[in-house]
């Protein structure tokens, strides 16, 4: 193991000559030294190259002197004559100290108030690194993470980090903001974070790993002297077992910064000596036998999967998307005769509402957020109340994308001695989009625009915008038995064939595929500006002869931007059809903004295609899309239609193939 005395680039902390931080917990809480002695310890650390001070708003005796740890850090810097600009003060929020107890508080309003107090205590306009001290199980984690992200966007925080987290919680946070640091316990006496792959994952992601209790903590540090590996190594090098343990930790990863919790200058001096200690091959071999920080391969693989998109194992039918949702039958997903809680989960549009009726018909009590209103967590007290009153069969059909969202339901069921079973409805994203469009057609007769969905959502919560499905996918963590489920089953999606859908359909993009403008504009704003591209009428005539009905399918975002009116767009479409001299069954276009896509009718979303297929009984096996852009090709793929690219070579030859 090489010496750590050379400068080490450590993520947001920059190059550190001494890869140690000083934690101020024991300088500010019960049993702390006098103020003068505490300042002396901090100054000694700074004088000898330590440039990281880790504190928190809750490093205090009680709420009566909240922010004391931050005030201590600021006072130490005010009285120090060294290069203050080199020192990084790291702080935390999310914990309160009523009567000296440690109580998590992750409510957004508390976090905002606490950050304002930290800014005042540290005398800065922006916190360098703000860490969430602990996950508050009484507050939805998404709300806490969202509040932290808002504070960063407001300019009050430069970097954000997490303390005492799992790989899953880290991955969930990374969807809200870049995680700059993770602070977990790590030492030769507690290698859990390393064994579970979190140390390796943070290194891969370029995240600083702040190791608190690097010597095991105040209550366990005496065990180091009794360790059968550390004792002989300390005798060989003529140092203390504590220094060997710290040197081993420094060698466990280049992104690790141990936070020593010294209350005496001698302790700081001993820790500094460990940074100059060089361990050779035989030392490392001995440490690997009894004090290895190597991750468990299975744990690391499982943790890494959280940071990648895992494709769903689905069975997909090529049949036309005509009928309502149908799922493959599985014995493990059928209602049972004994007491149980069923967690029916899946992305919006997976078909949960249809499948849950099977359970309701068998006497299960249904708990659904869309029906009852409120937040997902509000269902847990209702579940507890139902179980306490003797209701032994309950089904909850909600999205439940993360382990954290499922955990309260699992805990409630297990607390009442009722087994809980998870049924995961697996469905490709495109099929979920189609199901949502089918729902719109059934209720409103057409795909809805962004503002319509927003206004109807108050009375019809089953109208999620496309971004809601993307959020679900980005946060999704596959359900597993180790969460506490008695059983987990996957229910792949399959589309039922509608035998009444027999018509042939040719869906045609318009601008760039069928027509161009005489003026050279991207799209026409007047019918006199329309000109057909060569060979289009002749090629389409052959498709009509073969029994295909023609449909225009076009994006017209110029309407949303005010550059084009509905009347002019329709007039230009009618002029295009007139020039073709062929029967065009229907003209469908999306007038909504191009970005971000907030509707299901803008290609590549499948809305207009689903609408035409339902309205005109078009069969998927006889559906062809012709276009000239990537969005046209993706639109065809989302519908399961054949795609022809009008931009490739001769249009007539292509259409005749």
N, C-alpha and C positions, 0 to 999 in steps of 0.2 A: 504494500500500500504506500503510495507516494505521500510525501509530506503535503499538508494543506496550507503551508505558509505562503505559497505563491498566490498571486491574485486569482480568484475564482469567479468567473462570470456566473451570476446566480439570478437569472431571470430579471424581474423588475428591480431587484436590489442592486443590480450592476456588479462590477468587479469588487470582491471583498478580499482584502488582505487576510483578514481573520474571519473564517466561515463559522462564526458563532453569533448568536443574539443573546441579549440579556432580557429575561422575562422578569417583569416587575411585580408579579403576583404576590410573592412572599415578602416583598418590601412594602406592601400596601394593605395587607389583610391581617387577620388574627395572628398574633405572635410576631408581628413585624418589628424590626429594630427602630431605634429613634430616628427622627427625620434627619439629623446630622449624619448618623451612621449610614442610613439609606443613601443619602447623597454621596457619601464617600465611596460606597460600593459602585455606584453608577459612574462617578468620575474616574475611578481606577480602571473600570472596564473601557471607558472611552479613551483614556490616556494610553491604553495598551492595544488599541486598534479595533476594538469592537465598535461597529457602526450601526447596529440594529437594536432598538429598544422596543420590546413588545409589552403593551399595556392594554387596558380596557376601561370603559366607563364604570364598570362594576368592580374594579379593583379598589375596594374600600371596606370599611368595617360594617356599614349598613347603608341604607338609602339616605341616611342623614348626611353622609359625606360622599355622596355619589360624585364620580369623576375625579376622586382623589388620585388614582393611579396616573391619570393623564396630567393632572396638575404637578405631580411629582416629577414626571418626565420633563415637563416644560421648565420647571424650576431648576432641575439639574442642568439643562442646556443653557439657561440664562446665566448660571454661575460658572459655566465651563468656558475656558479660553481657547479651546481648540477649534478646528474647522467645522462649524455647525452645519454647513451645507452638505457635509458628507453623511450626516446622521439621519437615518430613516426611523421615524416613529410609527409603529404599527398599533392600531387600536381595534376595539371590538364593540359591538352593540348586540342587544338581544338577550340580555340577562339583567334582572333586578335583584336587590338585596333587602327584602323586607325583614327587619329584625335580624339581619345578618345571614339569613338563609339565601341559597342560590336558587332562583326561580326563573325559568326561561320566559321571555316575553317577545314574541315575534310579530306583534300587531303593527301594521304600517304606521299608525299614528305615534306609537311609542318610538319606533325606529327614527322617524323624522325628528321628534323632539330630542331624542338622545344624540343624534348627529349634531344638531344645533348646539347642544351642550358641550360636545366634544370639540367642536370648532372653537368655542369660546375658551374652554379649558386649555387647549393647546395653542391658542393665539394665532390660528392660521385661517385662511380663507377656504382652503381645500385640504381634506385629509389625504395623506399619501396612500395608505392602505387601510380600508375598513373591512373587518372580518365579522361575519355572523357568528356570534359566540356559541349558539346552540340552536337546534331546531326545536321550535315550540310546537308540541303535538296538538295543542288546542287551537292553533291557527293554521289554515291551509298553507302548505309550504309554498304554493304558487303565489299566494298573496304576499308572503314575506319576501320572496325573491323579486317579485315585481316592484315592491317598495324600494328595495336596494338598487334595482336598475334605475328607477326614477331619480333617486338621489345622485346617482352617477351622471345621468343625463342632465341634471340640474347644475352640474359643475361643483357639487360639494364634496365629491369623492373622486380621486384619480384612479385608484385600483380597488377591486373588490375581491374578497377571499372568504373562505369557509373554515369553520372549526368543527372537529369531532363529527366527520361525515363519512358516509359510505361511498363506494364508487357510483352507485345509482343516484344518490343525492347530488354528487358532483356533476354527473351527466345532466341531471335535471336543471341544475343551476346554470350550466353552460348554455342552455337554450335561452336564458334571459340576459346573460352578460358574460364577457370574458372573465373566467376565474383566474386570477393572478397568483393566488397562494392558497394552500390547504394546510391547516394546522391540526395535526392529530398527534396522539401519544405514540412515541416510538423510542425503543431502547432495547438493549439485549435482554431485558426482563419482560418486555412487552413488544413482540414483533408482529402483532396482529395486522397492522396497516401494510407491512411488507408482505406477509403471507397471503393476504387477500388481494394483492396486486396493486394497491393504491399508490405505493411509492413508484413502482414501474410506470403506471399510467400517468402520474403527474410528470415524470421525467419525459415521457413520450409527448405529452401535451405542452411541454415548456412551462410547467407550473412549479413554483417554488414550494417545497415541502418543509414546513416549519415544524420541527420535532419538539413538542413539549414533553416534560418529564424525561429528558434524555438519559438520566441516570436512574430512572424508575420511580421518581417522586420521593417526597420526604419520608413517606411511610415504608418504602421498600428499599431505599438506597443502601441500607445495611446488608442486604442480601448479596450485593456485589462482592463483598469481602469473602463470602462463603462459596462463591461460584468456583467449581472445579476446573474450569477453563481459564478464567480470568486470573485466579491466584497464581498459578505457575508462570503465566505470561508477565504478570506484574513483577514477580521476583526476577525474571530473566532481564527485564528492561530497567529494573530499579525504580519503578514508578508505582503509583497506587492502582488497584483494580479499577477505580473510577476513571482514571485516565485511559486505561486500556479500553474500557467500555465506550468512552466518548470517541476515542480514535477509531474503534470499530464502526461506530455509527457514522462518523464522517466519511468512512470508506464505503458506506452502503449505497451511495448515489451522489452524483455531482450536484443535484438540485436540493440536497438536504441541508438545512441550516438548523442545527440544534439550538434550542432556547434554554440556556442554563438558568436555573432559579436560585442563584446564589444570594445569601444574606450576609456573607462575610467576604472580605477582600481575599483571604487565603483560598476560599473556594473558587473565586474568579481566577486567581493565579494558577491553581491546579488545572482548571479547564483550559486555560491558555497553553499550558504545557502539553496537553493532549494534542493540540493542533500542530505541534512540532515533532510529534512522535511518528517514526517511520516503522511500519510493521512489514516484515518480510514474508516470503512464501510460506515458511513453516508456521509463522504466526497466523496467517490467513487460513491455512489449512485447519489449524486447531479451532479457530473461530467458526469456520464453516461447519465443523462437527457439532459444536454445542451452542453456538450463538449466531447461526446463519440468518441473514436478512433476505435470503432468496425467496421469491414468491412461490406459493404452491401453484404448479402448472394449471391445474383444473380451475383454481380460483382466479388466476390471471386471465385464462381464456374466457371465463364467464364474465369477468369485469370488462374485458376488452370488447365483448359483444355489445355492451351498453353504449359504446362509442361508435358503433357502426349500424348501418341500416340492415336489419335482418329481413330477407324476403319472406313473405308468408307462403306457406305450403298450401296452395289452393287448387281446387279442381274447377276448371272453367269450361263451360259448354260453349260451342260456337253458334248456338241457336239464337234466334232473334230475341232482343230484349223487350219482350212484349208483355209478359204476365208479371204479376207481383212476385216478390222474393220467394224463392224456394231454397231450402237447405237440405243437404244430404242427411238421411236418417242415421243416427248413431244411438245405440242402446244407452250409452253413458250420458246422453243428453236428455233422455226422456224423464218426465216426472217420476219420482219414486213413491213408495207407499209409507216410508218412515219419515221421522222429523228431519228436516234439513233446511239450510239456507242456500239458495242458488244465486250466485253472482253471474248474471248474464251480461257479458261485456263485449265491446267491439266499437269500431269507428262509427261515426254518424252515417246512417244509410246502410248499415250492415243487415238490417232486418230484425232487430231486437223486438220491436213493437209487435210484429206479426208472430214471432215465435213465442213470446211471453203469454199469448192467449192460451197456448196448450197447458201452461202451468196454472193459469187462473181458472181454467175449466176443471182442473183437478183439485181445486180448493186452496191453492197457494195465495197468500196475501201479496199483492204487488206494491212495491215501493219504487216510485219513479219520479225523478226530479221534475221532468217536464209536466207531469200531472199535478204534483203537489206544490211546485214552485220552490223558490229558495235555492240554497247551495247544495252541492253534493253531500257535504258533511252534515247537513241538517237531517238527512235520512237516517243517520246512525242513532240518534235518540229515539226516533220512531221505531227502528228495528229493536232496540233494547226494550222499549215499552211493550211492543208486540210480543216479544219472547217472554217477558215477565208476566204478561196477562194470559199466557198459555197458548199463544199462536205458535205452532211448531213447524209450520211450512211457509216459508217466505221466499219470494223471488225479487231481486233487485235488477232491473234492466237499465243500465246506464253505461256511459263510455268507459270509465275506470281505466285510463291508459297507463297509470304508473303504479308501482308497488305501494307508494305512499298513499295514493287515493284508495287503494283496496284495503290497506292495513286496518283502518278503524272498523270496517265491516267484518273482517276476519276476527279481530279481537272481540267484538261484541258477540258474535256467534259462539266462539270458543268459551267465552266467559259464562255463557248459559248452557254449556255442555251440548250444543247442537252442532253437528258436522256441517261444514260449509263446502260447497262444490262450485267450481268455476267452469263456466261454459264460454269459450272464446269463439265468437263468430268471426271467421276469417273471410275477408273479401278483398279483391283487388280494388285499388282506389278508383279506377274508371267505372267499375260496376257500382260502387257506392255512389258516385256522382249520378249514374243513370237512375238509381233507385230514388234519389232525392228529386230528380226531374220528374220521374213517374208520379211521385207524391204531389208535386206541383200541378201536373196535368190533371190528376184525379180531383184536386180540390179547386183549382183556379183555371184550368183549361189551357194553360200556356206556361212557358218558363217565365219566371218573374225577374225583374231587374233588381239591382242592389237596394235602391230606396224602397221598393215594394216589399222585398224580403224583410227589411229593417222595420217597416211599419207594421207588417203582419205578424212579426215574431212575438209581439206582446200577447196576441191571442192564439198564435200557432207557433209554439217553440220548436217544431220539427222542421225548421227552414234554416239550417246552418249555412253560412256563406262558405265558399271554397276555402278561405283561409282557415276556417275552423277545423276542417279535415286535415290541412297541412300541419296545424298545431298539434293535433292528436298524433299524427304520424311521428312528428319530431320528438314527442315526449313519450312515445310508447315503449313500455318495458314488458316483455312476454310474461304471462303468468306462470308460476312455478309452484311445485309442491312445498318448497322450503319457505314459502310465505305463510304456511299454516293451513292450506287447503287439504281437505280429505281426498279430493280428486280434481284433476284438471283435464278437460277434454276440449279438443279443437273441432269446430264445425265448419268445414269448407263450404263455400258458396257455389251454387250451380243455378243457372238461369233456366227456367222452364220454357219449353218451346210452345208457342201459340200456333195451332194449326190453321188459324184463320189468316195469318200473315203470309200471303203468297205473292204479293205484287213485287215487281222489279223496279228498283229505283236508282237513278243516276243523279247523284248530288254534285252540283257544279259550283265551285268558287267562281267569282265573276271577274273582278279586277285583276288583270294579269293572266287570267286563264281563258276567258272568253272575249274580253274587250280591252281596249286601251283608249286613251283620250286623244283627240285631235290637238289639244293645246299642249300636251306633254305633262299635264298635272297627274298626280298619283291616282286620283279618282275624279269622275265627272261631277260637276255641280249643276249641269244643265243637260237636258237630253240631246241637244245639238252637238255636244262635245263627245258623243259616244261613237266609237268605230270598232267593228268586229275585227278580231285577229284572223289571219288567213286560215282557211280550211275548217273553221269551226262548224259552220252550218252543215257542210257535207258529212263530216265525221259524226255529228250528233244525229243526223238523219238515219244513219245505219243503226244506231242504238235504238231509236224510236221504232224502226222496222222490226227489231228483235223483241219488242214488247216492253222496253224500258220507258218509264215516265220520268220527265225532266223536272228538276228542282234547283232553284238558285239558293245557295247558302253563303251568306256574305257577312263579314265584319264591317260595320260602318261607324267607327268611333268618331268620325268627323261630325256626326250629329251631336254627340255629347260635348264636343269641344266648341260647338257653335259655328263651325265652318260650313255646315251642310244642314239643310232642313229635311224633315221627313218627306215633305212633298217633292222636293227636288230629287231625293234619293229614289223615291218610288217612280218618279217620272223617268229617271235614267234607267232603272231596271226594266220598265215597260218598253222603253225604246230599244233596249238590248234584245228583249224577247221578240219585238217586232222585226228587227233586222235578221234574227235567226230564222224567222218564218216557220217556226216549229212550235208545237204545243208545250208550254211550260205550265206544269200543274200548279205549282205554288212557289212564291218568292218569300223566303224567310231571311231576315237579317237582324243583326244585333246592333242596337244604337248606343250601347253603353261604353264607358271609358275603356281605353286600351290597357291602362296600367294604374293600379293593380287590378287584376281580374276579380271583379266582385259579383259576377253573375255566372250562370251555367250555360248561357246562350252564346257567349263569345268563344269562337274556336281558339284553342283546341278543346274547350269544354264541350261535352256531347249534347247539350240541351236542344239545339235546333234539330239535330239528327234524330234524337229520341222523339221529339214532337212530330216530325214528319213521318217517322216509322209508325207511331201510334195512330196518327190521324188518317194515314193512307194505307195501313196494313202492309207495310213493306217488310219483306223477309230479309233477314240478315245475310243469308247465303246468296241473295240476289241483290246485294247493295254494293254500289261502287261510288267512290268519291274521286273527283278530279280536281286537282289544285296545282299551285305552283310554289307553295311555301311550306316550311317545316310545320307550321301550325295546322295546315291542311292535312299533312301526313299523320300528325299526332291525333287530329280529330278523327280520321278514319280508323286508326288503331284503337282509339277509345270506344268507338262504336262496334268494332269487330268487322269493319267493312274492307273491301278490297280498295287499294289506292293506286291511282294512275297519276304520274307526274307530268303535267302539261309543259313544264320547262325543259324536258328532255327531248331533244330532236324534233322530228316532224310530228305535229299534232294529229294529223290525219292517220298516219301509220300507227301511232300510239293508241288512238281511240278505236282503231279497227282490230287491235290485237286481242 
